[in-house]
Amino acid sequence: MRHRYRYLDPALLQALAASLDLRQLFNQLLLASGGDVEEAMEWMRYLQEQGVLSDQVDLDAFFQALEDEEMLGRNSDGMLQLTGTGERRIRRSAFEEIFSALRRGGPGYHRVRAAGEGSERLPESRPYRFGDELNRLDMGRSFHNALKRTHGHLELAEDDLEVYDTEHLTSCATIVAIDISHSMVLYGEDRITPAKKVALALTELITTKYPRDHLGVILFGDRAEEIKLSDLPYVDAGPYHTNTRDALQMARGLLSRHKQPNKQIFLITDGKPSAITQGNTIYKNPFGLDMKIVNLTLEEAEQCRRQRIVITTFMIATDPVLVEFVEKLTQINRGRAYYASPYNLGEFILADYIKNRRKRVR
């Protein structure tokens, strides 16, 4: 499924150059070029020739600094390429761009709603109950209660004791599925680069904040395939149709191998399914919404719901027909959908069918 299929709009690059610093611009160009370092460097030089980047900027020194920092390295042919450090920085850059504007949540692992026996101590305490572990005693509150009851005499009674409450921590198995179909670059609109940013940001969030989770990544065009996390910066759209059903089936199969109590799929797409797999062949119809394709795809979403796999869709488009399909898929799965313009990934419209609400997320 590897196919270099993209178009870098010089006008868009000039707009990016005007709003980003040198490193951010280089990271953007790396994503748009599918991780091709040499091509990203050519675009940087082109922008300088066009007067967008100042003549005072020493690009050769900038590129050398990236080598010195081991973000870039040379392969056996002497060509520059991303190193493991560079790939991690790309993920971090995408994470900061998308999530830095969002409201902060609490640090740690995934929490469940109810407090009780668990492994994470809460700052709040409650009255001691028979059977509570003594190592969770809140000595400060317990002594305070005793002094208050006895008016200054330190005589502890059982009713004075308070213990720190705890909450359960749980783990999750996640599959990130990325649409690499032709529509992601159709009509000169680059949706694949924003899609990669979302995927990179999600993987950075999961690997850093939830290290006990399992994380897998798949691409889907005519068919779905699993890739390594390190391959994400090099993903490109191709002349493929959108086999969303195959992606959900593969994700469901991968998740079934893991013992985490919570399972979820992050589906990053521009919406419309246009292919399904039938035996060894692929049935395709890129025109409109083919109800045969749509119904089988929605059935797969229902299968995920029955297996308690929540689908969270990141919709990189605002076309009404595409939004309508994603709404239906999210309703059937009882999941969530985030709608974002390719040009404003810092703001999403959240449709949450778990809590039955819709809101703007900034």
N, C-alpha and C positions, 0 to 999 in steps of 0.2 A: 504493500500500500504506500510505498515511498514514491512521492511525485512532487517535484518542485513546480509549484503553480501559484504565482503571485504577481502583483503589480505594485510597485512603490511609486506613489504619486508625488512628484517633486513639490507641488504646491503644498501638500499635506506635510511633507518633511520640513519645508520652510516654516510652516506654522508651529510645528513641534520644536524646531530649533529656537524659535523666538521665545518659547515658554519654558524650556527645560535647561538645566545646566549640562555641562559637557558629558558627565558620566551617565546621567539620565537619558540624554539623547542617544548615546552609544548603545545603551541597553535597549532602548526602543528600536533602534535600527537592527540590532541583533535579533530581536523577536520577529521583526518584519521580514528579515532575510532568512528566516529559518535557521538561525545560529551560524550563518556563514560570516566569519570574522572578516575575511578579505573583502567581501561585498559591502559590509557595514562600513569598513574603512574607506572604500571608494565613495560611498555616499557622503561621508564626513568631508572628504576632500572636495566633492562636488559642491556641497553647501558653502564651503569656504571660497571656492572659485566664484560662486554666485553672490558673494558678499554678505551672506546670511551669518556666517561665522567670521569674526574679526580676523584680519591678517596678523594681528598680534598673537593669536593662538598658535602655539607650536604643536601641530598635530603629531609630528614624529616623536616629540618628547612625551606627549600624552600617551601614544601607543606604547612607547618604551616603558613608561611608568606602569601601564597595565601588565606588561610582561614581567617587570620587576616585582610586582605584587602577586605574581603567579595567577592572575586572572586569565591570562592568555599564555599559551605555550605553542611550541612548534612540533608538528608531526614528523614522521620519517622523511617526508618529502620537503621539509623546510617550510611548510605552509602554517600560518597561524591558525589556532583553533581554541575554543573554550576549554579550560581545565575544569576539574571538579570544583575548585574554589570559585571559578567564574560562573559555573552553573548555579551554585548556591547563592551567589550574589544576585544573579538574575531573579531567582525566586524571592529573595529578600526585597529587592527593588519593587517587584510586582506587588508583594504583600504590603509594603509601606504605601504605595500609590493608592491601593484600593481600600485598605482597612484603616489607614491613619485618620481618615475623615469620619469614620464610623464611631459611634459612641462606644466607650470602653466597657467591657464586661469584666467579671471577676477572673483572676488567674486560677490556674489549676486544671483539673480534669473535668470530664462531663459530670454534672451533678443531677441527682434526681430530686423531685420536689419535696419528699417527706424527710424530716429529720428523724433520728433514732440511732440504732446501733450502726456504726460505720467506722471509717478509718480516717476521716478528716475532721479535726476538732473545729467547732464553731466558736466565735468569740463570746456568744451568749451562754449563760448558764441557767439551770433550772433546779428545782428542789430535788434532793436525793430520793431515789426510790429503791426499795429492797432489790438487790441483784445488780445494781450499778457497780461498775468497776471503780475501786478506790483511787486508782492512779489518775482518774479524771476529775478528782475533787478540785473545786475552785476554792483554794484556801482563803484567799482574800475575802470573797463574799461570805464564806462560812464563818470566819472570825468576826466579820462585820455584823452578821446576824446575831451571833452570840453576844457581842458587846451591847448591841441595841436592846436585846431581850433582857439582859441582866443589868443594864444601866452601868456598864463599865467593868463588870467582873467576867473574866474569861472562863466560862464554863460551857463547853460545847455540848449540845444535845443533838439528837438525830434530826430534829426539826430544823436545826440551824444549817445543816449541810446542804451545799449546792454542788452540782457537778456540771462540767462543760458538756454541752450537747454535741453530737456529731452528725455528720450526714454521709450518705452513701456516695461512693465514687464508683463509676462504672466505665467500661471501655466500649469501643465502637469499631466496627469494621466498615471501611468506606471504600467505594469505587468511584473514581472520577472518570466520567465518559465524555469525550470531546468529539464534537461533530467536525469532520474534515471534508464535508461535501462541497460540490461546486458552488452552491448557493452562498457559502461563507465568503466568497470573493466575487460574487456576481455583480454585474453592472458597475464595476469599479469601486464598490464599497468593501473595504477590508474589515471583515468581521472575525477572521481567524486570529489576527493579532490580539484584539481585545479578549477573545476566547482563551487564548494562551495565557494572557495576564491573569484572568480569573482562575484558571487551573493552577498556575504557578503560585498565586496568592493562597489558594486553598491548601495546596500541598505544603507550603511553608507553614501555614497556620497549624495544620494537623501534625506535622513532624516535629514542630517545636513546642506547641502548647499541649499536645496530646500524644506524648511519645509511646504510650502503651497501646495505642490504636494500631490496627492494620490499615495500610493504604495501598490501593492498587490503581493503575491508570489504564484505560483502554481508549482507542480511537475507533470511530465508526464512520464509514463511507458506504460503499456497496456491501461491505462486510465489517465485522468488528474484530479487532485484534488487541491483545494486551501488549503494553510497552513498559520499559523501565522508567522510573522516575527521572533518571538522568537524561532521557531522550526528549523530555518536554520542550526545551528551548528550540529543538530542531524540527518540531511538528509543522507541516504545511498542509494547506487544503489542496485537493486534487480534483480531477474531472470525475467525481464520484456522485452517486445518489445518496440519499439519507436513509440508512437502514436502522432506524431507532429501535425497532423490535429486536434485531440481532444484538444491539448494544445492551438492552435490558436483559435479554436472555443470558448473554455471557456474564454480565455483572452479577446476576442472580446465581449463576453457577459458581462463580469465584467466591461469592460471599458464603455459600453453603459449606465451603471447606473450613471456615473459621468459627471459633467457639465464642467469640465476643457476643454478649447478650443483645447488643444493639447493632443493627445493620442498616446502611444507608447508601444511596446512589446520588452523586452529584452529576446531573446531566447538563452539559454546556452545549447549547445548540441555538440555531436561529429558527427552530420550530418545526417546519413541515416535514413529516416522513414521506419518502418517495420510493421506498424499496422494501421488500421483505424477502427472506430466504425460503424457498420451497424445495426441499430435498437438496439436490446439488446445483440447482439453478437459482437465479435471482430475478424476481418479478419486479419490474421498474415502471414507474409512471410519474414523470416530473411535472405533469400538467395538473394544476389544481390539487384538491384533496381527493385522492382515490379512496373510496370508502372501504374497499377490501383491505388496503394497506392500513388505513386509519383504525379500523375495527380490530384487526389482529394486533396492532401496536397497543391499543387500549386494553385488550385482553391481557397482554403481558404486564401492563401496569397493574391490573387487577391481581394477577398472580403474585406480583411483588407485595401488594398489600396483604394478601392472604398469608404470606410468609413473613409478615411484619417487617418488610424492607421499605423504608421511607425514601421516596424520590424527591430530591430538591432540584428544581430546574432553574438554571441561570439562562435566561432568554436574552441573547444578544441581538435584539431587533424589536421593532415596535409595530410591524405590519399587522393589521387587524385580523387577517385570516390565520396567521401564524400564532398570534396571541390566543385566538379562540381555541385552537387545537391544544396548546399548552394548558389553558384553563381546564379543558375537559380531562386531560391526562392527570392533572393535579387533583381535580375533584375525585376522580375514580380511585386514585392511590391514597387519598387523604394526606397529601404531602404539602410541599411549599413550592412557590415559584417566585423568582426574582426577575423583574423585567428591567433591563438596562439598555440605554442607547449605547452604541459603540463609542460614542464620543464623550460619555460621562459615566465612567465606571465607579465614581465615588458616590453615586446616588442610585438606589434601586427602589422599585415599587415592589413591596412584598405582599404576596397573596398567600396567606397561611390558612390552609384548610384543616389543620390540626386544632387551631384555636379559633377558627372561623372569623378571621379579621383580615383587613387590608390596611397597609400603612406605607408611608414613605420612609425609607431608611437612608440616612445621610452619613 
